[in-house]
């Protein structure tokens, strides 16, 4: 504890609040250093002179105790400054204390004959440095007035307490002591002035070093600008080129001597250039903003190429454009890829249209023979009514069943093919209200109960797709249930970026070997003669959910029912980007 207190006291008595002053405020820091030296010198001189004065045996000598009071004032003023941090106030108190000290000192030590008058020089110099010219001239005037005062009163014993007047030896001794101390004080202040000059020189040297480092960085940046793969173009406020790098030559084929003094539109713009983009660029630059965009230009050899362009205006202190810095990159390959994607999208749209036409042909041309077979079997049965054996009647029923199943398979195939084409308008769908519509659509039998656990979410999507999902899941839970009482539970659980929805039943369950198989088109786990099914429903559900960025799976064990679970994103999936026009630009 004592060690900590000692270190703190030593810090205060050395530099105190010096480190709290702004590093770049050199003047204030040097004033503080001078104040420290001035206060320390005043404290030591007053203390030393007080003991010197006490050595004289006089009845009316209050000089010694007075000097001790001034010594205490010097050190107290310095210590209090560390708390209130009012520098100018502390400086003024210190100077007035010194002036009072010199006045008292001369009053008792010979008046004008005392060498202590040299201390006025110290105070004048210090005042100029600490408080500025105004206070400095005031201190000079006050010192002159004080010396004139002592000149007139020094030989009047009634007006001055000259304790040394009767003893020339003591007076000479005092001259020697006072002169020496004054010289020491002036030397200390001169050293402070020299240190201040050195600090300024060091600051200038440091600035030079910083400037050298910045110049080195500028040379590096210049090297980067010269050697970068991007084309760098610097032009004046009239867009006339003043400098280009090697990247510009690689991009355009033009050498610096061929383009300096010209504008870009003199040699790079041509028939393929979209001049509406150029006009937009000029409008943006006129607003003194950066333009970024794409433009088709012409190489020196006549070939066309696409360039990503960034043009930034450089402004002066008056917010006026003095230069433009332009960066250009070759994006021809990317634009070619975008064009290919546009072609692919057109081909895809054409293919989808052909698929729709194919679906219509399948629907019409394949169903027509089936209808004919169905009609023929019915006509034969009518013509041969009562003449068929039981076996023949059974065979005819099998034919009609197979025809019906074939028609269902064709319908299922068409439904699967059109699953992602059958679209309604996307909107927010409240599943709590929507589920009731689906339940009515599924024609739920009396022995079936459907429970909704907690609150279902509001999802964004196509209402038709939601109907296909829940109608298939609820319909399967009813169709394949082997229990006398059918129970279905619909629930939802919120995740970080998605909702987890569940349709759970109390049916026969599904062996883990078939958990993936149930989502494959035309795959059924029950013989079709037992339960009529096309095996398309779950395949359609899977296709719809995965198209929207979700996934579906089943959790089930034989005899334990089945829990079909799927996820749906909270935020809608972004639509496929469309590449339109020849130019995309942004500001």
N, C-alpha and C positions, 0 to 999 in steps of 0.2 A: 504493500500500500504506500509506504514511504517512498519507495523507488518510483512508483507511478507518479506520485505527486511531485517528486523532484524533477522527473523528466518533463512533466507538463509545465512546471515553473521555468525550467531551462528553455523550453520551447517559446514560452511567452517572452522571456527576457532576451531571447535571441532575435527571432523574426516575427513572432506573434501572428497577426492576421495577414502577413505578407502573401502567403500562398492562396488566400481566398480572393485576392485581387485578380482581375482579368489578366491573363497572360499577355494579351496583345496591347494592354494599356501600359506601355513602357514608362510613360511620364508619371503616372500615379505610383507605379512601383518604385521609381527612383525617388520620388518625393517621400515615400514612406521610409525608404532606406536612410535618406537624409534626416528625416525626423527622428529616426532611431538613434543615429549618431549624435544629433544635436541634443536629444534628451539625455543620452548616456553621458556626453561631455559636460552638459550643464549640471547633472547630478554629481559627477565626480569633482568638478571644479568647486561647486558650492560646498560639498562636503569637506574638501581639502582646505578651502579658504576659511571655513568655519572653525576648524581646529587651529588654524594659523591665527585667527582673530582672538580665539579664547586664550591664547598664550599671553596676550597683552593684559596686564593687570591694571584695569581702569574701573572706575566706579559706575560709569554710565555706558559701558560697551554692550549694546544688544546686538552687535553685528554677528557674533558667532551663532547665537540661537536663531537669528533671522535667516542666516544663510542655510542653516539646517532645515528650517521650514521650507525654504525655496527648493532645497535638494529633495525633500519629501514631496513637494508639489510636482517636480519633474517626473519622478518615478510613478507617482499616483496618476498623473495625467496619461502617461504611457499605458499603465495597466488598465485604466478605465476605458481607454480607446478600444481595447480588445473586446469589450462588451457592447458599447454603444455604436462603435464603428463610424462615428461622425468625424471623418478625417480633418476637414477644414476647421471644425471647432477645436479639436485637439492641437492642431498646428498653431492656431491663434493663441490658445492658452499657454502653450510652450514658449512662444516668442514674448508674450507679455510677462511671463514669469522671469524669463532671462533679462528683459529690460528692467523690471523691478529689482532684480538681483544686482545688476550693474549699478543702478541708481543708488541703492543702499550701500553697496560696496564703496563707491566713490564718495558718498556722503561721509563716510567714516575714514576713508583712506586718502585724504589729501585733496579731494575734489578734482580740479582740472589737472593737478600735478600727478594724479595716479595713472599708472600704465593700464589700468583696467578700462580706460577709454577705448583701447583697441577692440574690446568686445563689441562695441557698437558696429564695427565693420562686420563681425561675425553675424550679428543679428540682421543687419541690412542685407547681406548676401543670402542668408537663410530665408528671410521674409520674401525676397524676390523669387526664390526657388519654390517655396512652399505655397505662398498665397498669391503670387502674381505681381504684376507691375504696380497696381493701385496701392496695395498694402506695402509694397517695397518702398515707394516714394514717400508714403506716410511715415514709415519707420525711419527713413533717412531724415525727414523733417523733424520728427520727434527727437532723434538723436542729436541733431544740431542744436535744437532749442535747449536740450538738457545740458549740452556742453557749454553753451553760452551762460546758462544759469550757474553752472559750477565755476565758470571763469570769474563771475562777479562775486560769488559768495565764498570762494576758497580762502580769501585773506581776512574774512570777517568771522572771528571766533564766536560771535553771538549767533551766527546763522549756519554754521557747519560744525559738526563734532569731529574735529581733526585729531584723532587719537595718536597720530604719528608726528604731529607738527613739531614737538619738542625733541624729537630723537631722529636726527638725520640718518643714523645707521639703520634704524628700523624702517625709515622711509625708503632708503635705497634697497633694503632687503625686500620690501614689498614691491618696489618697481621691478626688481629682478623676478620675483615669483609671478607677479601679474603678467609681465611681458612674456615669460616662458609659457604660461598657461594659455595666453591669447594666441601665441604662435602655434601651440599644439592644436588648439581648436580650429584655427584657420587652416592648418595642414590637414586636419581630419575632413573638413568640409571640402578642401581642394581635392583630396583623394576621392571623395564621393562624386565630385564633378567629373573627375577623370574616369571613374568607374562608369558613370552615366554615359560618357562619350564612348567608352569601350563597349558598353551594352548596345548602344546604337550601331556601332561598327559591326558587332557580332550579329545584330539583327539584320543588317544589310547583307552581311556575308551569308547568313542563313537564307535570306530571300534569294540571293544569287544561286545558292545551291538548289533551292526549290525550283527556281526558274530553269536551272540546268536540267533538273530531273524532268520537268514538264517538257522542255525542248526535246529531251531524249524520248519521252513518250510520244511527242508529236512526230518525231522521226519514225518511230515504230508504226504509228497510225498511217503515216505517209507511205511506209513500206507495205503495210497491209492493203491500203487503197490501191497501190500500184500493182500488187501481185495477186489480189483476190480474183477468183473466177468470175465474180459479178462485174458487169460493166459499170464503171463510175464516171459520171459526167458532171463537171462543174461549169455553170454558165452564169453570165452576169444578169443584171436585173431586166435586161431586154431579151433574155433567153438565148444570147449568143454564146456559143461554147468557148470556154477559156482553157479547159484542161480535160483530158481523158486518160484513162489508164490502159494497161495492156489488155485487160479483160474486155474493154470496148472493141479493141481491134479483133480479138478472137470471136466476139459475138457478131460484129457487123462486117468485118473484113476491111474497114477503113483505118488508116494510120492517122496519128495525131495531126500531122501537117496537112492532111486532107480535110479535116473537119474543124480545126480551130478557126474561129471567126465566122462560122456558119451556124445555122439553126438546124435542129433535127429534121424539120419538115422539108429542108432543102435537099435531102438525099435519102432519108429513111422512109418517109411516107410515100404512099402510092395508091394504085387502084384497090388493093385488098384492104387498105387501112379504113377502119370504121371512124369516119370523121365526126360522128355524133359523140363518140368517146373523147376525141380530141377537144371538142367544144366543151364537154363536161369538165375535162382536166383543166382547161384554161379558166373556166368559171370558178373551180375550186381554188386554184392558185391565186386568182384575183382576190379571193377572200383571205389570202395568206395562210391557208391550211395545207396540210400534206395530202397529196393525191396518191392513191394506190389503185392500180388497175391492170388490165391486160390489153395488148394491142398487137395487131398483126402488122409486121414491118417487112421491109425489103432489104436483103443482104446485098453487098457490093456486087456479088456474082449474079444477081437477079432473082435468086431464090427467095421464097417467102418464109418467114419464121415468126413464131409467136414469142412475145416478150412480156414478162411480168415487170411492170414499171412502178417505181416509187419516187415521187418528186417532192422534196422538202424545201420550202423557202427559208433562207437565212435572213434574219432581221437585224437591224442595227438598234442602237439605243433609242432612236426615235420611232421604232416600230415600222421602219421602211425596209423593203426588200433590197438587199444588196447582191445576193447570189441565190442560185438554185443548185441543190445537190440532188442528182438523179442516180438511182441504182436500177440496173436492168439485168434480168436473168432469162435465159432461154428456156421456155416451157413448151416447146413444140411437141415433144413426146407426150407430155401430159394432155395437151389439147387434142392430139391425135387419139389418145386413149379415151378422152371424153367423147369425141366424135364417134368412136367405135361403140361406146356404151349407148350413145343415142341410136346408132344403127341397130344395136342389139335390142334396145327397147322397142323400136319399130317392128323388128322381126318377131319379138315376143308378143307384141300386140296383134300382129298378123296371125301368129300361131294360135293364140287364144281365140281369135275369131274363127279360125279354121276348126279348132276343137269344138266350138259351139255349133258350127255347121255340121261337124261330124256327129255330135251328140244328137242333133235333130235327125240326121239320116238314120242313125242307129235306132232312135226312138220310133221312127216311122217305118223303116224297111225291115227291121227285125221283129217288131211287134206285129206287123201285118200278117206274116205267116203264122205266128202264134195264135192270133185271133182266128185265122182261117182254120187251123187245127182244132181249136176249141169249138168253133161253130160246126165243123164236120162231125166231130164226136157227138155233139148234141143232136144233130140231124139223124145220125145213124141210130142213136138211142131212141129217138122218137119213131123212126121207121120200124125199128125192130122191137118195139115195146112189147115186153112179155115173152119174147122169143129167145132172149139171152139166157145162157146158163149163169149160175152164180159166179163161176170163175171168169166168164167173159165180162160180166158186169163189174167185177172187181178190177179187171184189167183196164176197162174204160175209165173207172174212177182214178186209177193210177195215172193214166194218160192225162186226164184233166188236172190232177194235182201237179204233175211235172210241168205242164204248160203254165199253170199259175205260178209255180216256183221260178220257172225260166223268166217269166215276165217280171217277177219281183227282183230277180238278179239283175235284169237289164235296167230296171228303175234304180236299183241300188248303185249300179255302176255309174249311171248318169248323175245320180245325186252326189256321189263321191267326186266325180270329175268336176262338177259345178260348185263344189263346196266353197271354194275360195272366190268364186265369181258371183255367187248369190249374195249381194250386198244391199244393206239398207243404209240409212243415214246414221252415222255414229253420234251418240249422245250419252248423257249420264243416265244410267238405268238403276233404279232402286230395286234391288232384288227382293226386298220384303213384299212389295206389291206385285212384282213381276212373277214370283214363284206361284202365286195363286192362279194366275192366268195359265201357266204351264200345267198345273195340276188339273184344271178344268179341261184343258186340251187332251190330257192323257187318259181321260175317262177312268178315273180311279175306281176300282171295285169297292163294294161295301165293306169287305173284310180287310181293307188296307187303310192304315193310318199313317199320316205323314206329319212329323214333328219338326219344327224349326227351333234350333237352339240359339238363344241370345239374339242379338240384332245382326241381320245380314248387311253387308256393305253396299255402298253405291258405287258401281263400276262404270267405267267409260268404255263404250264399244258399240257394236252393231246388235240391235235388239233381236234381229232374226237369228244371228249366230248364237246368242244366249239361249234362244228358244230351242235351237237344234241341240245344244249341249245338254240342257236340263231335261228336255223331252226324252232324249235317248237314255240318259242315266236313270231317270225315274221310271221310264217304260221298261228298261231291262230289269230293274229291281223288282218290278211287278211281274213281268213275263216269266222270269226264271225262278221265282220264289216257290218253294215246295211246302211252305208252312200254311196251316189253316188260317192263321192270323198274320198278315203282312205288316211289318213295321219298317218305316223308312225315316231316317234322321238326316236333316240337312243342317250344316253348321259352317261357320267361317272363323278363321283365326288371322289376326293382323300380324304381318311380318314387317321388316324394315322397309322394303321397297315393293312389296307385293302382298296379295291376299291369298291365303290357303283355304280353299273351299272343299267340302266333303259331302258326298251322298252315300250314306251307309244303310245297308239292309240286313235283315235277319235270315237271308236265304241259305242255299246249300253251301255257299262258299266256293272258292276256286283254289285248286292245288297250285303251289308256287311254281310248278313246272310250266303252267299255262298263263302266268301273269303277263308275259309279253305277247303271247299268241293271241290274246283276246282283242288286241288293238290292230291286228293284221286283217286287211280286207278279205271278206268271204270266209274268215275262220270262225267256226262255231264249236262249242264244246259239247253241245247236245246233238243227237241225230236229228236231221231235219224232219224225219217222219214223226219224231216225238214233239218237237217245238219248231214251228215254222219261223225261220230267220234267214236273212240274207247275209249276215255277218258283215254288214257295212256300217252300222250305226256307230260303234265305238271307233272305227277307223276315221269316220267323218269328224267325230268329237276330237280325236287326237290331232287331226289335221288343222282344225279351226284353232285349237288352243296353242299349238306350236307356231302357227302363223302370227299370233299375237305376242309371241315371246314367252309363253308359259310352257308348262310341262304337265303330263298326267300320268298317273300310275295307280295300281290297285294294291291294297293291303288286305290279305284274306288267307284263311285256312279252311280246309274242308269241314263243313258242318258248323262254321263259326260266322257265316255271313260274309259279305264283301263290302269294303270301304274304298270307293273310288274317290281319289283326291287329285285336285289340280290347282295350279297357281295362276294368278292373273295380276299383271303389273298395275301398280297404282297410277303411274304416269303413262299415258298412251305412247306406244312405240312410234317414232318419227316415220313419216311416209317416205317412200323412195324418192331420192333427189331427182329432179328433172333438169336436164341440161338444155337450156333454150337460148337461142341467139348465139352470137359470136363473141360476146363480151360480158364478163362479170366484173364489177368494180365496186369499191366501197371507200368511204372516207374515214 
